[in-house]
Amino acid sequence: MQAEHPRRARILVIDDEENARKALRTILLEEGFDVAEGADGEAGYRKLLEFAPDAVLCDVRMPHLDGISLLRRCRSEGVDAHFIMMTAFGSVQAAVEAMREGAENYLIKPLDVNTVLVVLEKALEKRALLRDRSLLRERLQERFRFKHIVGDSPELRSVFEIVRRAAPTRATVLILGESGTGKELVAHAIHEESPRCEKPFVKVNCAALSETLLESELFGHEKGSFTGALGRREGRFELAHDGTLFLDEIGDVSPALQIKLLRVLQQQEFERVGGMQTLKVDVRIVAATNKNLAEEVRQGKFREDLFYRLNVVAVTLPPLRSRKSDIPELVSHFVEKFSQLYGKTIKGISSAALNSLLAYDWPGNVRELGNVIERAAVLASNHAEIGLDDLPPTLRGPNRPMGEAGGGAFIPGATLYEIEREAILGTLKMVGGSTARAAEILGISVRKIQYRLKEYAAKPQEKILSRAV
């Protein structure tokens, strides 16, 4: 389904000369902006509060309330719209004064249409940049709060919300998701946000050990309980007392061991292997698996009662292919991480390389993306940016098909207009509708994307089909 078009930029024109005001309105509407008018400073101020514009084209000399006084009032009240002042040639000094008061720029009357559009575009791009920086700060705060979980897609935000609500409780949490989606990071976040955060966080991979060794690892053993047991050893449950125990790959636990785990979850007690003493523990359990445990229960491979004990709060992590809008931020995170690890200064990643990453479906999820960026960081020259040549051949091959979400794929027989349309709409879908991020990836201006969206809406087009050559 095509992403909803983003909101068009809003421009407020304030000028007491009606002809000039109407002419500007017509031009801006043709360029795809939403436009409102104010016939003088007071009327413009009322419209500004109602319309909430992104930019204001404001005449300096007006009755009732002049442009500079209006600007001062708006700045004192925290209005963040970008002001562009308009003045006759003989009043340039007034425009300079307005710049000192916080105006973004000024225009000399009579106005040149191209100059108006260029100045307006720069003001809007600056506003978009400031907004993106604000979002980045919020994401950095989120990253600090949830250690190393990077992203802000709707799918990931729903995970954050479950973590926030479940973490302060002692409820058992079951984390579901494909391999490489970051289940251990979420388990860490749950522990860090819980009242147990100062206590141990202990983890064990249930798929990495045989049944006998896993039982000893979880519950500990007494001296002589089996060959090689040369002394008493505490298990992971004891080590995690008052803290959190993370059972990774819980779906691989044997039926016999599932019974013992069920008892611990129900009664918070167990015996060491070869021991007679019953030990009591207070442990919060977080488990994870890439298997469909409900299906495992239906097939008789996993105990139903244990499944319900584990599945008190379920968190399902989305695969990377369903949250591709997070890829640019993940790439930045990994570039920074591996630049520090290998002692390099890497500027970033080229648009072509990023487009290639966005077009790939990532069967190995975030773990695979991290491996790709680590490889690229090793191969990239110091003080350079990661390019296509630094990516694995499977990501940069000339005949590699680009998925629907990638957009911009070459279609034999298609016109340049059709290819551009697919590239713009596909990239907007990929980045969640952000024109600023789409413009950065595609290397075009935000205004051009807005203009094209207006054009596409006016001329609906059937989906482009590949043509046989």
N, C-alpha and C positions, 0 to 999 in steps of 0.2 A: 504493500500500500504506500502510495506517495506521501511524503512528509507534508504536513501543513505548512503553507507559506508563512514566512516570518512577517511581523508587523512592519509596514512601510515607515520610513522616516517621516516625522511630523515637522512641518515648517510653519512658523507664525510670521506673517508680514504685517508690520505696524508702520503706517505712513498716512499722513493727513491728505496727501494728494491722491484722489480716488483713481485717476487714470493710471498713474504709476503703480498703485497697489493692485489694480485689476490685471494689468499687463504681467506683473510678476506672478500673480496667482496662476494665470493661464500657462505661462512657461513652466512653472514648477509642477503643475498638474500633468503636463505633457511628459515631464521627466520621471513621472511615477511617484511623486511625493504626495502625502496628505497635507493639505494647506488650509490654514485659517487666517482671518484678517482682523485687524484692529484699526479703526479710523483715527485714533489719537492715543496718547500715552495711557490715559485712564481706561479707555476701552480695551487697549492692548493688554493692560495689566489684568483686567477681568478675564479676558479670553485666555491669557497665559495660564492662569490658575485652573481654568476649566479644561483647556486643550492639552496641557502638559507637553509642550513641543520639545523636540530634540535641538532645534536651532531657531533663533529669532533674527529676522532681517528687520532692523529697526532704524527709522529715520532719526537724525539727531535733533532737528528743529521741528517741534510740534507744539500746538496749543495745549493748555491745561496741564500737561506733564511732559517735559521734553525727554529725549532719549537717554541722556546721561543720568537724569534723576530717576528714570524708570530702572535703568541698569543698577544704580546704587541700591534702590529699594529691593530689587530682586536678589542682589548679592547679600544684603543684610538679612534677608529672610531664608537664605539657603537654597534658592532656586538654582538648579544646576544646568539649565539650558545654555547653550553656547550663543552669545550675542555677536552678531555681525552688524556694525553700524553703517548707515548710508548717509552721505552728506554731499552738499554741493562743493565745488572746487574751493570756493572762498572760505569754507568752514573746516578745512583740514585740521586746524589746531584743535577744534572741538572733538574730532574723531580720535586724535592722538590722546587727548585727555580721557576719552572713553576707554582706550586701550589700557591706560594706567588704572582705570577702575575695574578692569577685568574683562573687557570685550575681547573676543577672539581675533577679530580683524575689522577692517573697514573698507567700504566701496565708495568710489567717487561718482556722483551723478553728472551727466546722464550715464546710466548703467550700461555696461557691455555684457551681453547675455553669457558669453563664454567665460568671462571673468567671474561673474556671479556663480556659475555652476562649479568652476574650479575651486573658488574660495569656500563655497558651501560643502563641496565634497571633502576638502581637507578638514573642515571643522567636524563633519560627521565621522570621518575616519578617526580623528583624534578622540572623539567621544566614545566610539566603539572600542578603541584601544584602552581608554581609561576604564570602561566597563569590563573589558576582558581582564585587566589587571586586578580589578576588584574581585572578579570571580576566581582568579588564580589565588589571591590571598585567602579567600574562603576555602578553596580546595587544599591549600597548604595547611590551613588550620585543621581541616578534616583529616589530612594525611597524618598530621601530628597526633591527632586524637585516636585514629585507628591505624596503628603502626604499619606503614608501608603499603596500605591498601589504597591504590591510586585509581582515581576515576570519579566521574560525576554523572554518569548516565542514569536515566530513570531506573534501569534494572538494578544498578549497584546501590542507588539511594534507598531502594526498598530493602536491600540487605542491611544497610546501615541502620535503618529504622528498627528492624527486628533485633539487631545486636543491642541497640540502645535500650530497648524495652526488656530484653531477656537477661542482659548482663548483670544487673543489680540483684537478681533473684538467685536461688540455688537450683533452679530447674535444670534438668538434663537437656542438652541441646544436641540435635543430630544435624550435621552439615552434609548436604548432598551436592554432587556436582562432578563434572568430568575431571579427569586427571589434569593437573596444571592450572586449575582455576583459582587456586589460592586458599584452599580449605584450612591449612595450618595457620595462615595469617589471620583468618577470621576467628579461629580458636584462640589465638593469642589476644586478639582484640576483646573477645568476651571476657577473658581472664583479667586483662588490664583495666576494663571498665567495671569490674566486680569488686565487692568488699574484700575479696581474697587477693587483691592485686599485690600485696606485700608478702604473700605466702608463695610456696613453690608452684611453678607451672611445669608439670612433668609430662612427657610425651613418649609414646611407644607405637611403633609401626607393627601392627598385628600380622601383616602379610610377610614380614621379613624373617620370621622365626618359625621353627617347627612347633607343633603343639606342646611338646614337653618343655622346650626352652621358653616358649611364651608363657606357660603357666608359672614357671619359676621366675620369669622376669616380672610378671604382674604381682604374684603373691609372695615371692621370696621362697627360701628353702632352709631346712635345718641341716646341720652337719651330717654327712653320711646318708642323706635321703636318696641319693642316686650316685652313680659312678662319677667322680670328679667333684662332688660336693664336699670340699675340704673344710668348710666352715659355714656358720650361719650367714645368711645374706638377706637383707631387707629387700622387699619387692617395691614395685612402683607405687602401689597403693599406700604403703607406709610412707614412702618418700613424699607423696603428695598430700599427706595429712594436713587438713585445714586449707588446702589449696585446690588446684584444678588438675585433673588427669585427662590428657587428650589421647583417646584411643583412635589412631588413624587406621584406615582400611578395616573397620570393624566387620565388614561383610565377609572377611576371609577367616574369621574365627571358627574353629571346629565345633560341632554340636556338643561334645563333652565339655568344652571350655565355656560354651554359651550358658550352660546350666550354672556354673560357678560364678560367672559374671552376673547372672540374674540375681543370685543370692546376695552379692555385694550391693547391687543397686537397691534391692528391697530392704535389706537389714543392716547394711553398712558394716558387715563383719565377714571374716574369712579366717582360714588357717594357712600357715606356710606349708609348702610341699614337705611332707614327712614330719609335720609338727602336729601336736595335739592341742596347743593353746589357741583359743579363739581371740582374735584381735579385732578391736573396734576402731574404725576410722571415720573421719568426717571429710569426705572428698566430693567435689563437684565434678561430674562426668560430662565431657564434651566428646562426642564421637563423630567420625567422618567416614564416608565411603563413596566410591564412584559407581557402586552397584545399585540396582533398583531393589531395595530391601523388601518392598511390598510384594514384588514378583518372586523374590527368593522365598518369602514366607509361603506363597501359593504353591511353590514347587517343593516345599518341605525341606529346604536347605537352611532356613533360618527360623529360629523359634519365634512364634507369634507373640508370646508374653514378653520376651526380651525386646522385640521390636517396639512394642507399645511403651515399654519402660524407657527406651532410648528416644522415642519419637515424641517427647513431651512438647518441645519446641523444635520445629524443623526450619532450616535455612537452606534454600536452594541457590547455589551460585550460578549465575548465567555464564555460558561459554563466551569466549572473546568474540566469536563471529556475530553474536547477537548484541554486542555493545561496542561496535567499532568506533563510535564517537569518542571512546576513551583512549584509542590508540595513540593520537598525538601526545597526550599527557603522559601515557606510559612510556613512550619513546623518550621523551624529555627526561623522565625519571631514570631510565636505564642508561641513557647517554651520560648523565651526571654521575651515576653510580660507577660505571665502568671506566669513565675518564679518570676518576679519582683512584680506582683500583690499579689501573695500568699507568698512572702518572702522565696522562696526556691532557692536552687542552683541545677539546673537540667543539667546534662552533655550533653544531647541531646536525640537522639532516636536510638534504636537498628536497625540493618539492617532488621531483621525479621518484626519488627513493621512498618518500612518505606515501605517495600515491600507490606505489607497488605494495607497500605494507598494508594499506587500506583495502586493496583489492583482494588480498589473500584471505582464506577462510580459517586459518589457524587451528588445525585439528589438535595441536598440542597446547593451545590456549596461551595464557600469559607466560607460562614457563618456556614455551617455544619462542615467543617474542623476545623474552629476555636473553635466550641463547643466541638468537639472531643478532641482537644489538651488541652483545658481548663480542661475537665474532667480528662484527663490523668495526667495533671500537679497537680491536686488536689490529685489524688490517688498515684502518684509516690513518692517513698521515697526520702528524701532530699539527695543531692549529688549522686543520681543515674541517670540512663538514663531511658527514657520511653520505656517500653517493651510491648510485645503482651498482657500480662495480664492486662495492664493499659488501653487497648482499649475496646470499647463496644463489647459485644458478637457477634453482627452482622458483625464485622470486623475481628474477630479472630476465628470464629467457624471452626471446622475441616472439615466440609462439604461445606463451603462457596465456590461457584465456582469463579474462578479467570477469569476476562475478558481477551480478546485477548491482550489488551495493557499491562496487568500485566506481561505476560510471566511467565515462570517457573512453570506452574501448573503441578501437577502430573498427568500423563496420563497412566492408567493401560495398561500394555503390551508394553509400549515404552521402548527403551533401554536408558541407562544412557547418551549415546552420543546424542540421540534425545532430551532428556529432557534438557541437557546442551545447545544444539543448540537453542531450543526455548527460554530458559532463557536469553541467551546472546543477541539474535536478538530482543526479546521483550523488554528487558531493554534498549538497544540502541535506539530503536524506541521511548520509553517513555521519554528518556532524550535528545532527539534531536540529537543523534549521537555522544555525548561526551563520548569517551572511558574512560576518567578519572572518570567521574561521574558514569558510568556503572560499572567500576572496583570497585569503593568504595561501591556501593550498593551490588554487587555480592560477594565481599570479595576475589577477585582474582587480578592478576597483569594486568596492561595495556598491557604489551607485550603478555600475554596469549590471551587477547581478539583480538589483532591484528593478532596473529598467527592463531587463530580459524577462523577469517574472511577470511584470505587467503585460509584456508582449505575449508570453505563453498563455496567460489567462485569457487574452483577447482572441488568440488563435489556437484553440485546442488542436492537438495533433495525435494521431494514432501512434501506438508504440512502434518504434522502428524495428523492422525485421531484417535479418541478414539476407542478402541477395546472393544467389549463386553466381559465380563469375565464369 
